[in-house]
Amino acid sequence: MSVSKKTTRQLLTLSSLAAAFVVSGTAHADTFYSTTNARGISDATTIWNTVTDGSGSPVALPTSGDTNTWVYDEGSKNSDNDNNSSFLGGTLVLEGAGSTIFLETGTMNNVTFNGGRFEWRSNFDTTTLSGALTIASGGAQFTANGSGKNNARLKTDVIAGDGVAEINYADGRGLTLSQNTTTWDTSGFTGSFDVSNKRSGDDPGEKGFLAFESSVSGATFSINLIALPDGAGSRFGAFKFIDGVNVDLTEMNLIDNTGSLLHSFGAGTYAHSDVSASYGDYFITSGTGTGTFTIVPEPSSLALLGLGGLLIARRRR
C-alpha cells in the first residue's frame, strides 16, 4: 500500500509532537489551549482553557513541576506589552503560523514549534529551555521585535524535529544557539536552519546571522544562507563563526537574491579565512577567527558520490 506525501507529512508532524510530549514526561497529562483573546502566555489574566474554542473550563497558569501540554494556537498573538519572560508549563506547543510570542529574558521547559514564532523584544535577551526545542514539520520562525536589530540567545540541551527554522534578523544582529548545561544533543534534528535578513531598505550588504556558541558533533541538519534583493544590492543571511566552536552539518548552501543556489560546500572543514574571499557576504567572524563548520554528507549522498565514481571508472575502461 502506498502512502501519499500529505499522509507522510502528517505522520511526521504527529511523531514530532508525540516525541516532545514524551520528553516532558506527559504520557497521561492533560492538554490545554489558548483562548482567542490570548494576550501573553504568562499574563496574569487567564488565557488557557480545557477546549480549543474556549467553551470549556478556564485553567490557571501552570506552576513549577507542571507536566501538561499547553497549545498556543494559530491566531493567538500576544500583545507586545506583555511580559513573557518565563513559562512553567511542561510543554509549550506553538501551533500555526499566526502564533507569535514576544519574549524577554527568562526560562521555559519543553517548546515545540509546528508553525509559530518567537520574537525577542530587547537586545541580548536570553531564553533558557530546561527541556527540548522541537521543530516539527510546520516549521518555526525566530526573530527580533520590530526592525530585527536585537541580538538574542536561546539555550537548550536538546534540539529535535524535522522542520525548517527560519532565522530573520538585521543590521549585524542575530540569534545565538547554546547548550544549557554540560550536554548538547542535536542528533534528533534532521531539518534545516534558513537564515535571511529581516529589514528591507537598509544598505546593501547588511547581514542578519545565526551562530552556535557550543560545538555540534554528528551532522544531522543543514544551513541555508539566503540573500534577498534590496535596491541596488542585496541583504544577507549569514553564519557567524565563534572562536573554538565547530558545527558539523550535512549541508551549507548559499542562495543568491534570485532564489537560485549560488554555492554548496563540499565535504571538509572551513574557517572564515576559507570562505571570506569568495563568499564573504554570507559570513561573519568574531575574535581570532578559530571557529569552523564541517560538512559531513549524509550516507545517501556519499553513496551517490560512490556510484558516480564507479560509473566514471567504467566509462574510462
Sine and cosine of phi, psi and omega as CSV:
sin_phi,cos_phi,sin_psi,cos_psi,sin_omega,cos_omega
0.00,0.00,0.79,-0.61,0.01,-1.00
-1.00,0.10,0.48,-0.88,0.00,-1.00
-0.89,-0.46,0.78,-0.62,-0.04,-1.00
-0.94,0.35,0.34,-0.94,0.03,-1.00
-0.88,0.48,-0.61,0.79,0.00,-1.00
-0.90,0.44,-0.70,0.71,0.01,-1.00
-0.90,0.44,-0.67,0.74,0.03,-1.00
-0.87,0.49,-0.68,0.73,0.00,-1.00
-0.89,0.46,-0.65,0.76,0.01,-1.00
-0.91,0.41,-0.65,0.76,0.01,-1.00
-0.90,0.43,-0.64,0.77,0.04,-1.00
-0.90,0.44,-0.65,0.76,0.02,-1.00
-0.88,0.47,-0.75,0.66,0.00,-1.00
-0.89,0.46,-0.60,0.80,0.02,-1.00
-0.90,0.43,-0.67,0.74,-0.01,-1.00
-0.91,0.40,-0.68,0.74,0.02,-1.00
-0.91,0.42,-0.66,0.75,0.01,-1.00
-0.89,0.46,-0.62,0.79,0.02,-1.00
-0.89,0.46,-0.65,0.76,0.01,-1.00
-0.90,0.44,-0.63,0.78,-0.01,-1.00
-0.92,0.40,-0.61,0.79,0.01,-1.00
-0.92,0.40,-0.65,0.76,0.02,-1.00
-0.83,0.56,-0.65,0.76,-0.05,-1.00
-0.99,0.12,0.03,1.00,0.05,-1.00
0.95,0.33,0.58,0.81,-0.11,-0.99
-0.95,-0.32,0.68,0.74,-0.05,-1.00
-0.84,0.54,-0.57,0.82,-0.03,-1.00
-0.83,-0.56,0.36,0.93,-0.05,-1.00
-0.99,0.12,0.19,-0.98,0.01,-1.00
-1.00,0.03,0.29,-0.96,0.10,-1.00
-0.86,-0.52,0.77,-0.64,0.00,-1.00
-0.87,-0.50,0.33,-0.94,-0.15,-0.99
-0.75,-0.66,0.55,-0.83,0.08,-1.00
-0.95,0.30,0.55,-0.84,0.05,-1.00
-1.00,0.08,0.23,-0.97,-0.09,-1.00
-0.92,0.39,-0.38,0.92,0.02,-1.00
-0.99,-0.14,0.45,0.89,-0.04,-1.00
-0.84,0.54,0.70,-0.71,0.10,-1.00
-0.96,-0.29,-0.99,0.13,0.01,-1.00
-0.87,-0.49,0.54,-0.84,-0.03,-1.00
-0.89,0.45,-0.44,0.90,0.01,-1.00
-0.90,-0.44,0.38,0.92,0.04,-1.00
-0.93,0.36,0.51,-0.86,-0.02,-1.00
-0.90,0.43,-0.48,0.88,0.04,-1.00
-0.96,0.29,0.76,-0.65,-0.03,-1.00
-0.90,0.43,0.82,-0.57,0.04,-1.00
-0.88,-0.48,-0.02,1.00,-0.12,-0.99
-0.98,-0.21,0.53,-0.85,-0.10,-1.00
-0.59,-0.81,0.34,-0.94,-0.02,-1.00
-0.99,0.17,-0.22,0.98,0.04,-1.00
-0.73,-0.68,0.34,-0.94,-0.14,-0.99
-0.91,0.41,-0.55,0.84,-0.07,-1.00
-1.00,0.01,0.07,1.00,0.05,-1.00
0.99,0.13,0.08,1.00,-0.05,-1.00
-1.00,0.07,-0.05,1.00,-0.01,-1.00
-1.00,0.02,-0.44,-0.90,-0.04,-1.00
-1.00,0.04,0.71,-0.70,0.07,-1.00
-0.88,0.47,0.51,-0.86,-0.03,-1.00
-0.82,-0.58,0.72,-0.70,0.03,-1.00
-0.95,0.30,0.29,-0.96,0.03,-1.00
-0.87,0.49,0.56,-0.83,0.00,-1.00
-0.93,0.38,0.42,-0.91,0.05,-1.00
-0.88,-0.47,0.09,-1.00,-0.05,-1.00
-0.82,0.57,0.70,-0.72,0.00,-1.00
1.00,-0.02,0.03,1.00,-0.01,-1.00
-0.88,0.47,0.62,-0.79,0.02,-1.00
-0.83,-0.56,0.24,0.97,-0.03,-1.00
-0.99,0.10,0.18,-0.98,0.07,-1.00
-0.96,-0.29,0.73,-0.68,-0.08,-1.00
-0.85,-0.52,0.93,-0.36,-0.11,-0.99
-0.99,-0.16,0.90,-0.43,0.06,-1.00
-0.99,-0.11,0.97,-0.24,-0.25,-0.97
-1.00,-0.06,0.15,-0.99,-0.05,-1.00
-0.84,0.54,0.71,-0.71,-0.02,-1.00
1.00,-0.09,-0.21,0.98,0.04,-1.00
-1.00,-0.03,0.98,-0.17,0.00,-1.00
-0.89,-0.47,0.89,-0.46,-0.09,-1.00
-0.98,0.19,0.44,-0.90,-0.04,-1.00
-0.91,0.41,0.57,-0.82,0.05,-1.00
-0.89,0.45,-0.29,0.96,-0.05,-1.00
-1.00,0.03,-0.04,1.00,-0.02,-1.00
-1.00,0.08,0.53,-0.85,0.00,-1.00
-1.00,-0.10,0.96,-0.29,0.01,-1.00
-0.92,-0.39,0.79,0.62,-0.06,-1.00
-0.95,0.30,-0.55,0.83,-0.05,-1.00
-0.58,-0.82,0.43,-0.90,0.07,-1.00
-0.54,-0.84,0.81,-0.59,-0.15,-0.99
-0.99,-0.10,0.04,1.00,0.01,-1.00
-0.89,0.46,0.55,-0.83,-0.05,-1.00
-0.84,0.53,-0.77,0.63,0.06,-1.00
-0.68,-0.74,0.85,-0.53,0.08,-1.00
-0.99,-0.16,0.83,-0.56,0.00,-1.00
-0.92,-0.40,0.85,-0.53,0.11,-0.99
-1.00,-0.08,0.92,-0.40,-0.15,-0.99
-0.91,-0.41,0.93,-0.36,0.07,-1.00
0.98,-0.18,0.50,-0.87,-0.12,-0.99
-0.90,0.44,-0.41,0.91,-0.05,-1.00
-1.00,0.09,0.03,1.00,-0.05,-1.00
-1.00,0.05,0.98,-0.17,-0.03,-1.00
-0.91,-0.42,0.74,-0.67,0.04,-1.00
-0.84,-0.55,0.83,-0.55,0.06,-1.00
-1.00,0.03,0.74,-0.68,-0.16,-0.99
-0.87,-0.49,0.44,-0.90,0.26,-0.97
-0.81,-0.59,0.02,-1.00,0.03,-1.00
-0.87,0.50,0.77,-0.63,-0.02,-1.00
0.03,-1.00,-0.22,-0.98,-0.08,-1.00
-0.78,-0.63,0.47,-0.88,0.11,-0.99
-0.61,-0.79,0.10,-0.99,0.06,-1.00
-0.99,-0.14,-0.95,-0.32,0.07,-1.00
-1.00,-0.05,0.66,-0.75,0.05,-1.00
-0.77,-0.64,0.79,-0.61,0.05,-1.00
-0.88,-0.47,0.79,-0.61,0.09,-1.00
-0.98,-0.21,0.82,-0.57,0.22,-0.98
-0.77,-0.64,0.90,0.44,-0.31,-0.95
0.99,-0.13,0.06,-1.00,0.05,-1.00
0.99,-0.11,0.19,-0.98,-0.16,-0.99
-0.52,-0.85,0.63,-0.78,0.21,-0.98
-0.97,-0.23,0.76,-0.64,0.14,-0.99
-0.82,-0.58,0.83,-0.55,0.06,-1.00
-1.00,0.01,0.68,-0.73,-0.19,-0.98
-1.00,-0.01,-0.45,0.89,-0.10,-1.00
-0.79,-0.62,0.38,-0.92,-0.02,-1.00
-0.92,0.39,0.71,-0.70,0.05,-1.00
0.92,0.38,0.45,0.90,0.18,-0.98
-0.92,0.39,0.58,-0.82,0.04,-1.00
-0.80,-0.60,0.81,-0.59,0.11,-0.99
-0.94,-0.33,0.80,-0.60,-0.06,-1.00
-0.93,-0.38,0.81,-0.58,0.07,-1.00
-0.98,-0.20,0.81,-0.58,0.07,-1.00
-0.99,0.16,-0.25,0.97,0.02,-1.00
-0.91,-0.42,-0.68,-0.73,-0.12,-0.99
-0.96,-0.27,0.52,-0.86,0.22,-0.98
-0.98,-0.19,0.90,-0.44,0.00,-1.00
-0.90,-0.43,0.80,-0.60,0.02,-1.00
-0.93,-0.37,0.99,-0.16,-0.05,-1.00
-0.98,0.21,-0.05,-1.00,-0.14,-0.99
-0.91,0.41,-0.34,0.94,0.06,-1.00
-0.95,0.31,-0.22,0.98,0.09,-1.00
0.99,0.12,-0.01,-1.00,-0.03,-1.00
-0.49,-0.87,0.40,-0.92,0.14,-0.99
-0.79,-0.62,0.66,-0.75,0.06,-1.00
-0.78,-0.62,0.80,-0.61,-0.05,-1.00
-0.39,-0.92,0.00,-1.00,0.08,-1.00
-0.94,-0.34,0.50,-0.87,-0.03,-1.00
-0.88,0.48,0.56,-0.83,0.09,-1.00
0.95,0.31,-0.86,-0.51,-0.13,-0.99
-0.99,0.17,-0.10,1.00,-0.01,-1.00
0.99,0.13,0.28,0.96,-0.10,-1.00
-0.99,-0.16,0.62,0.78,0.10,-1.00
-0.83,-0.56,0.68,-0.73,0.15,-0.99
-0.99,0.16,0.49,-0.87,0.06,-1.00
-0.59,-0.81,0.40,-0.92,0.05,-1.00
-0.77,-0.63,0.71,-0.70,0.07,-1.00
-0.86,-0.51,0.87,-0.50,-0.05,-1.00
-0.94,-0.35,0.76,-0.65,0.04,-1.00
-0.37,-0.93,0.40,-0.92,0.04,-1.00
-0.99,-0.11,-0.24,0.97,-0.07,-1.00
-0.69,-0.73,0.76,-0.65,0.17,-0.98
-0.84,-0.54,0.79,-0.62,-0.07,-1.00
-0.66,-0.75,0.11,-0.99,0.05,-1.00
0.95,-0.31,0.05,-1.00,-0.05,-1.00
-0.77,-0.64,0.27,0.96,-0.06,-1.00
-1.00,-0.02,-0.08,-1.00,0.02,-1.00
-0.97,-0.26,0.81,-0.59,0.08,-1.00
-0.98,-0.20,0.90,-0.43,0.00,-1.00
-1.00,-0.01,0.80,-0.60,-0.01,-1.00
-0.93,-0.36,0.89,-0.45,-0.08,-1.00
-0.79,-0.61,0.96,-0.26,0.02,-1.00
-0.71,-0.71,-0.07,-1.00,-0.05,-1.00
-0.41,-0.91,0.18,-0.98,0.17,-0.99
0.84,0.54,0.63,0.78,0.03,-1.00
0.96,0.29,0.25,0.97,0.03,-1.00
-0.96,-0.27,0.24,-0.97,-0.01,-1.00
-0.09,-1.00,-0.20,-0.98,-0.01,-1.00
-0.95,-0.32,0.75,-0.66,0.07,-1.00
-0.93,-0.37,0.81,-0.59,0.06,-1.00
-0.99,-0.15,0.65,-0.76,-0.09,-1.00
-0.53,-0.85,0.44,-0.90,0.10,-0.99
-0.96,0.28,0.49,-0.87,-0.05,-1.00
-1.00,0.06,-0.72,0.69,-0.01,-1.00
-0.88,-0.48,-0.77,-0.64,-0.05,-1.00
-0.98,-0.21,0.01,1.00,0.02,-1.00
-0.91,-0.41,0.33,-0.94,-0.05,-1.00
-0.37,-0.93,0.97,-0.25,-0.10,-0.99
-0.84,-0.53,0.95,-0.31,0.06,-1.00
-0.93,-0.36,0.17,0.99,-0.11,-0.99
-0.90,0.43,-0.36,0.93,0.00,-1.00
-1.00,0.02,0.03,1.00,0.02,-1.00
-0.98,-0.21,0.90,-0.44,-0.03,-1.00
-0.88,-0.47,0.26,0.97,0.01,-1.00
-1.00,-0.02,-0.60,-0.80,-0.02,-1.00
-0.55,-0.83,0.37,-0.93,0.19,-0.98
-0.96,-0.28,0.86,-0.51,0.04,-1.00
-0.96,-0.28,0.91,-0.41,-0.14,-0.99
-0.95,-0.31,0.82,-0.57,0.04,-1.00
-0.65,-0.76,-0.03,-1.00,-0.06,-1.00
-0.95,-0.31,0.81,-0.59,-0.13,-0.99
-0.97,0.23,-0.61,0.79,-0.25,-0.97
-1.00,-0.08,0.88,-0.48,0.05,-1.00
-1.00,0.02,0.34,-0.94,0.07,-1.00
1.00,0.07,0.05,1.00,0.02,-1.00
-1.00,0.00,0.04,-1.00,-0.01,-1.00
-0.89,0.45,0.63,-0.77,0.08,-1.00
-0.83,0.56,0.60,-0.80,0.00,-1.00
1.00,-0.10,-0.12,0.99,0.00,-1.00
-0.91,0.41,0.53,-0.85,-0.12,-0.99
-0.78,-0.62,0.54,-0.84,0.26,-0.96
-0.86,-0.51,0.62,-0.78,-0.20,-0.98
-0.78,-0.62,0.27,-0.96,0.22,-0.97
-0.86,-0.51,0.70,-0.71,0.02,-1.00
-0.70,-0.71,0.43,-0.90,0.11,-0.99
-0.89,-0.46,0.82,-0.58,-0.02,-1.00
-1.00,-0.01,-0.17,0.98,0.03,-1.00
-0.78,-0.63,0.59,-0.80,-0.02,-1.00
-0.91,0.42,0.52,-0.85,0.02,-1.00
-0.87,-0.49,0.85,-0.52,0.01,-1.00
-0.91,-0.41,0.47,-0.88,0.00,-1.00
0.98,0.20,0.99,0.15,-0.12,-0.99
-0.88,0.48,0.83,-0.56,0.06,-1.00
-0.72,-0.70,-0.24,0.97,-0.08,-1.00
-0.74,-0.67,0.20,-0.98,-0.05,-1.00
-0.86,-0.52,0.25,-0.97,0.09,-1.00
-0.78,-0.62,0.74,-0.67,0.10,-1.00
-0.90,-0.44,0.85,-0.53,0.03,-1.00
-0.98,-0.21,0.84,-0.55,-0.24,-0.97
-0.88,-0.48,0.77,-0.63,0.11,-0.99
-1.00,-0.09,0.63,-0.77,0.03,-1.00
-0.86,-0.51,0.64,-0.77,0.01,-1.00
-0.92,0.39,0.63,-0.77,0.01,-1.00
-0.43,-0.90,0.99,-0.12,0.00,-1.00
0.90,0.44,-0.80,-0.60,-0.06,-1.00
-0.99,0.15,-0.14,0.99,-0.05,-1.00
-0.63,-0.78,-0.54,-0.84,-0.02,-1.00
-0.70,-0.71,0.39,-0.92,0.22,-0.98
-0.90,-0.43,0.50,-0.87,-0.30,-0.95
-0.82,-0.57,0.52,-0.85,0.30,-0.95
-1.00,-0.01,0.73,-0.69,-0.15,-0.99
-0.77,-0.64,0.39,-0.92,0.16,-0.99
-0.97,-0.22,0.76,-0.65,-0.01,-1.00
-0.97,-0.23,0.85,-0.53,0.08,-1.00
-0.97,0.23,0.73,-0.68,0.08,-1.00
-0.92,-0.40,0.75,-0.66,-0.04,-1.00
-0.78,0.63,0.75,-0.66,0.09,-1.00
0.98,0.19,0.02,1.00,-0.05,-1.00
-0.94,-0.34,0.78,-0.63,0.13,-0.99
-0.90,-0.43,0.69,-0.72,0.00,-1.00
-0.89,-0.46,0.89,-0.45,0.08,-1.00
-0.99,0.15,0.73,-0.69,-0.05,-1.00
-0.69,-0.73,0.45,-0.89,0.16,-0.99
-0.98,0.17,-0.54,0.84,0.01,-1.00
-0.48,-0.88,0.52,-0.85,0.24,-0.97
-0.76,-0.65,0.94,-0.34,-0.08,-1.00
-0.91,-0.41,0.62,-0.78,0.06,-1.00
-0.94,-0.35,0.81,-0.58,-0.03,-1.00
-0.94,-0.35,0.78,-0.63,-0.03,-1.00
-0.99,0.13,-0.01,-1.00,-0.13,-0.99
-0.98,0.22,0.09,1.00,0.14,-0.99
-0.98,-0.22,-0.02,1.00,-0.05,-1.00
1.00,0.05,0.15,0.99,-0.01,-1.00
-1.00,-0.10,0.45,-0.89,0.04,-1.00
-0.94,0.33,0.87,-0.50,0.04,-1.00
-1.00,0.05,-0.70,0.72,-0.05,-1.00
-0.32,-0.95,0.60,-0.80,0.13,-0.99
-0.81,-0.59,0.83,-0.56,-0.09,-1.00
-0.97,0.25,0.68,-0.73,0.04,-1.00
-0.99,0.15,0.03,-1.00,-0.02,-1.00
-0.84,0.54,0.66,-0.75,0.00,-1.00
0.59,-0.80,0.07,-1.00,0.00,-1.00
-0.94,-0.35,0.70,-0.71,-0.11,-0.99
-0.78,-0.62,0.72,-0.69,0.16,-0.99
-0.97,-0.25,0.12,-0.99,0.00,-1.00
-0.85,0.52,-0.60,0.80,-0.01,-1.00
-0.91,0.42,-0.36,0.93,0.01,-1.00
-0.99,0.14,-0.34,0.94,-0.12,-0.99
-0.88,-0.47,-0.28,0.96,-0.17,-0.99
-0.92,0.38,-0.57,0.82,-0.07,-1.00
-0.91,0.41,-0.70,0.71,-0.07,-1.00
-1.00,-0.06,-0.49,0.87,-0.14,-0.99
-0.70,-0.72,0.59,0.80,-0.10,-1.00
-0.87,0.49,-0.44,0.90,0.00,-1.00
-0.90,0.43,-0.38,0.92,-0.09,-1.00
-0.99,-0.13,0.08,1.00,-0.10,-0.99
-0.67,-0.75,0.51,-0.86,0.06,-1.00
-0.74,-0.67,0.53,-0.85,0.08,-1.00
-0.75,-0.66,0.35,-0.94,0.05,-1.00
-0.71,-0.70,0.37,-0.93,0.03,-1.00
0.92,0.39,-0.73,-0.69,-0.09,-1.00
-0.99,-0.11,0.02,1.00,0.07,-1.00
0.99,0.15,0.51,0.86,-0.01,-1.00
-1.00,-0.04,0.00,1.00,0.05,-1.00
-0.95,0.30,0.45,-0.89,-0.03,-1.00
-0.58,-0.82,0.29,-0.96,0.30,-0.96
-0.78,-0.62,0.51,-0.86,-0.05,-1.00
-0.81,-0.58,0.80,-0.60,0.04,-1.00
-1.00,-0.02,0.86,-0.51,0.07,-1.00
-0.85,-0.53,0.99,-0.12,-0.06,-1.00
-0.84,0.54,0.51,-0.86,0.06,-1.00
-0.90,0.43,0.45,-0.90,-0.01,-1.00
-0.80,0.60,-0.60,0.80,0.01,-1.00
-0.90,0.43,-0.61,0.79,0.03,-1.00
-0.92,0.38,-0.64,0.76,0.02,-1.00
-0.90,0.43,-0.61,0.80,0.01,-1.00
-0.90,0.44,-0.65,0.76,0.03,-1.00
-0.90,0.43,-0.64,0.77,0.04,-1.00
-0.89,0.45,-0.66,0.76,0.02,-1.00
-0.91,0.42,-0.64,0.77,0.04,-1.00
-0.90,0.43,-0.66,0.76,0.03,-1.00
-0.88,0.47,-0.67,0.74,0.04,-1.00
-0.89,0.46,-0.63,0.78,0.01,-1.00
-0.91,0.43,-0.67,0.75,0.01,-1.00
-0.90,0.43,-0.64,0.77,0.03,-1.00
-0.89,0.45,-0.68,0.74,-0.01,-1.00
-0.87,0.48,-0.66,0.75,0.00,-1.00
-0.91,0.42,-0.63,0.78,0.00,-1.00
-0.90,0.43,-0.61,0.79,-0.01,-1.00
-0.92,0.40,-0.48,0.88,0.05,-1.00
-0.94,0.35,0.00,0.00,0.00,0.00
